[in-house]
Amino acid sequence: MSFCFYSPIKNFNIRALYRNCFLDKLTVNWNGTMADAIEVKDLTKYYADFLAVDHVSFQVKQGEIFGFLGPNGAGKTTTAKMLTGQTKPSSGTLMVAGLDMLRQPVEAKSSIGVVPENSNVYDEMSAWDNLIFAAQLYRVPKNEREKKAKELLELFGLYERRRDREGVFSKGMKRRLTIAAALVHTPRLLFLDEPTSGLDVQSSRMIRKLVKDLNQTDVTVFLTTHYIEEADQLCQRVAMINKGKIVALDGPQKLKASVDMHQIVEVSFDQTKDLESKLASLRDIEKVGQFGDKFKLHFKSTSESISTIVDFAKENDLKIVSINTLNPSLEDVFVELTGLSAEVMKTEKEQGKKAANLG
């Protein structure tokens, strides 16, 4: 039996790894302005007669963290696969790191790092051998490979386990090794697919800190995630895709301000049994959701929402434990634009994973 102990990251300093090896990689336009890290125009993908991605256009600026959100079947995964050269579009143009992914796929792929949701390193190889192999694939000069491998393994707290097979690592350790392999050639653009999915709290925080530190070195991060609050915390801009089309693209705060969510009140009573249906019948209520011992109430009008709840508590012999008015969240925006809650989206994702495992 093998035991995997969590190895904390020491001296977490991604800036040192990118020092003197990144600034010369920034892409500049002919007029001296900074080029976009990703530029997509009318990107379209058909599978037979099914239109998966419908003439999508957007830009990702160099050095930003860009979130890409959408429910299952919305075209999110297909778009990401086209951006990383894993599948070709039916039509449209696609520039990645200043290179045409369709005409210069080898050069474009060498400028990016890709971290899939499931580990793409080899179970039967050691952590050290995986990084050396990744360095070879990315054509890192031979005299730099061992130095890069050592730096990355130390950075991610895996150096003491460098001779252990990846197959005995915990999920969090595998995720760290996968990210390390994607950074071995110091790419200017990093694609992260569900980077914290299934990880413990400590590992998730570490990954988020890594993303923020990468951003401080002008690395562009393209983040796909089902955790909407994660996108809200990390991303300078977020795109939402639904039914193959971009339905929103802006900064998280601007997106929240753009949707008229009326008045949102979060309230907790001293008991919760059979209250949701009663609350749903209150005057001016649009919808009610129960989250643990709290209820989130969406009112059409802002003028009498608090007094309505106070009267409801009195009439039903309830004590109000806490009550707060809330601003719209990024999840509220997502629900408004897609009609699908984040919880449903995560449930669909888990069902899809189980089906894939069974198949």
N, C-alpha and C positions, 0 to 999 in steps of 0.2 A: 504494500500500500504506500502511495506517495502522498506527502503532505506539502501543501503550498502555503508558505507564510507571506503575509503582506510585507512588501519591502518599501518603506516610505521614500519619497524622492528627496534627495539631499541637494542643497545648493542649486535649487531650480533656477537656472539662468539660461533661457533660450537665446537671449541677446548675445551671449558670448559665442554660441554656436554659429550665429549668423554674422558675427563681426567680420568686416573686410571681405565678405564673400557674397553680399547681396546687393549693395547699392549699384554695382555695375550691371546688374541684371534688370533694373527698372526700365520699362519701355517708354520711350518719349516720341511724340509726334514730330513731324517735320518742322512745325512752327515752335517747338520747344515746350509745348504743353504736355502734361502727363497723359499717356494713352490709357484707355480702359483695359483692365485685366481680362475682362470678357465682354465681347460685343456680339450680340445675337440679333439677326434681322430676319423676320418672317420664317423662323424655324418651324418646319412642319414634318410630321412623321405619320405615315400610314402603315398599318399592318393589314395587308390585303385591302378590304374596303373600310376598315375601321380607322377613323381619324383619332390618333392618340394625342398628338400635339398639333394645335391649330394656329399656325402663323404667329408664333410667339416672338416678341422682340423685347429686349432689355439690355442694359449695360451694367457691369459690375466695376466699380472704380478700384484702382490699385490701392492696396493697403486698407481696404474695408472688410468688415465681417458682414457677409451677405447671407441672409436666411432665405430658404426656399421651402414653403409650407404648402401642403395640400393633402386631401384625403386619398385613400387608396383608389387607384384607377383614374386619378385626375391628370396624369401625364408627368408627375414629378420625377419618378424614377427614369422614365424614358428620356426626359430632358437632360437629367444628370448623365445618363449613359452617352448621349450625343455630345455633351460638353467634354467628356473625358475620352472620347474616341472609341467607345465600346460598341456603338452602333452608328450607322450613317443616317443622316436625315433624308427624307424624301425630297425636300427642297429647302431653300434658305441659305444664309451665310452664317458662319461661325468662326469668330476670331478668339483665340485663347492665348494669353500672354503675348499679344502682338503677332501671333502666327495663325495662319489659316489651317484649321484642324482638318479640313478636307484635302487641301493640296500639300500640306506639310505635316502630316500626322506624326511622323517620327520625331521631328524637332519639337512640335507642340507637346507631345506626351513627355518628352524629356524635361520640359520646363514646369511640369506639374507633379504634385504628389496626390495619391488617391488612397483614402482610408475607407474601405467598404465596411458595412455594418458587421459582417462576419469576417473573422480573421482570415487573411490571405497569405499568412506565413505558414511554414511547413512544420507540422507536428513532430515529424521524425528528426528534424534538425535542431541543433542547439540555438539559443538566442544569438550567440556570437556568429555562428555559421549563417543564420538567416540574414543578419545585417551585412555580412561580407558578400553573400550571394546577391542581395538587393543592390549593393554598391556596384557589383560587377554588371548587373542588368542595366543600371543607369550610367554605366561607363565612367564611374568615378575613377580618377587616376589611381593606379595600383599603389603608389607610395602614400596615398591619402586614406585608403580604405580602412586600415586598422585603426588609424587615429580617429576617423569619423565614428567607427563602430564603438570604440572605447568611450568617446565623448557622449554619444547618445545613450549608451547603456548606463553610464554614470548619471546622466541627466534624468533618466527615467527610473532610477533606483533599481536597476536590474543587473548591474555589473557583477555582483557577487553570485548571481545565478546564471552567468553567461554560458557555462558549460552544460546546463540542464536543458533537456529537450523541451521545446515549446509545448508539447502535448501534456506535460505535467503542470503547466502553469494554470493559475486561476483565470477567470474571465477578465478581471481587471488587469492582470499582468499581460495577458494576451493582447488586450486592447492597447496597452502602452507599447508593447513590442511592435504591433502593427503600425502605430503612428511613428515610432522611431524609424521603421523601414521606409516609410513614405517621406521622411525628412533627410534620408542619408545623402541625397544630392542637393540639399539646401534649395528646394524649389521656391519659386516666387509666388506660386499659387497652389493652395492646398484644398482639396475636396474632402469634406468630412460627412459621412453618411451615418446618421444616428450614433454619434460618438459616445454617448453616455447610456445607451439603451442596455438595461439589465445590469448596470454596475451599482456597486454600493455607494453610499453617500460620499465617503472619503475619496474614492476613485473618481466619481463624477465631478467633485470640486476640483480635483487635480487637473482633469481634462479641461474644464472651463478656464482654469488659470492658465493652462498652456495656450489655449486659443487667444486669450487676452494678451499674453506675452508675445505670441507670434504677431499679433496685430501691432504691437509696439515697434516691431522691426520692419514694418511695411509689407509683411507677408499678407496676401489676400486670402481670405478664408471663405469658401462657399460651403455653407452649412445646410444640410437637409436634416430635419428633425420632426418627430411627432410631439415633442415636448414644447408646447407653445411658449410656456414661461421661460424656457431656456433661450429661445430665439429673442424674447423680449429683453432678457438680461444681457445678451452678448452682441446682438446685431445692430449695426448702424442703420441698415435698411433691410426690409423684408418684402419678398414677393409672395403672393398667394396665388396658386394655380387651381383651377376647378374646371372640369370637363374640357381639359386641353387648352384653356385660355387663361392668361394672366388677368385676374380680377382685381388685384390691388398691388401697388408697389410704392413704398414710401418708408420713412422712418417710423419705428413703432409708435412714438408719441403722436406723430401726425396722423397715423392710421386710426389711433384711438379717438383723436379729436374729429375725424372726418365722419364718424358714424354716430348718428343721433340715437343714443341709447336711453334717452329720457332719464328718469331717476332710478338709481339702483340702491337698494337698502339691504344690508346684511343684518339679520337679527337672530338672537338665540334666546329661547325661553327655558324655563325650568323643567319642561317636559316636551317631548317631540311627537308622541304617538298620535297618529291620525290628524296631524295639523296641516299637512301639505294641501290636501283637497279643500280644507276650510279656508286657508290663506288664498288659494286660487280663486275663490269666489268673492274676494274683497273688491270694493269699488276701485276702478282705474288700474287694476292689475293686468299686466300683459302676460307674464309668466312667473312661475315659482320653481325654484330648484332647491333640493335639500342636499347639503354637503356636511356629513357627520351630524353634529348637533346644531348646525346653523342652517338658516334659510336665506336664500338670495331672492329678493323680490324686485321685479321690474315694474315700475309704475309708469303710466302714460303721462301723468301730471306730477310736477314737483311740489306743488303748493301744500298738499294735505297728506303726503305719504307718511310722515312720522306720526301725526295725530291719528291717522287711520289705524296704524299698528298699535298705538297705545290704547285706543278704544277696543280693538280686537282682543288685546290682552285682558282688559277689564271684563269684557263680556264673557270670556272663556275661563276666568279665574286663573290666569297665567301670570307668572312673574317674568319680566324682561331681564335676562342676565346681561346681555350686551346688545348694542344697536349702533350701526355705523352706516353712513352714506358712502358709496363707493364711486370711483371714476370707472369708465369702461376699461376693461382689460383687453389685451391683444386677443385673448380667447373669445371675448364678446364680439370683436370685429370679425374674427374667423367664422363664428357661428352665423353672424349676420350676412356674410358674403357667400358662404357655402351651404348654409342650412344644416351643417353637420357639427355636432359638438366635439370637443377635443377628446372626451371620454369615449365616444363612439369611434372616433378615428383610431385611438389606441387599441380599442377592442378589436376592430377590423384588422389591424396590423397583427395582433397576436393570433387571431384566427388564421390569417394568411400564412404566418410562420408555421403553425401546427399542420396546416394542409400541405405545405411544402415539405415538411419533415416526413409526413406520412407517405407523400408521393415519391 
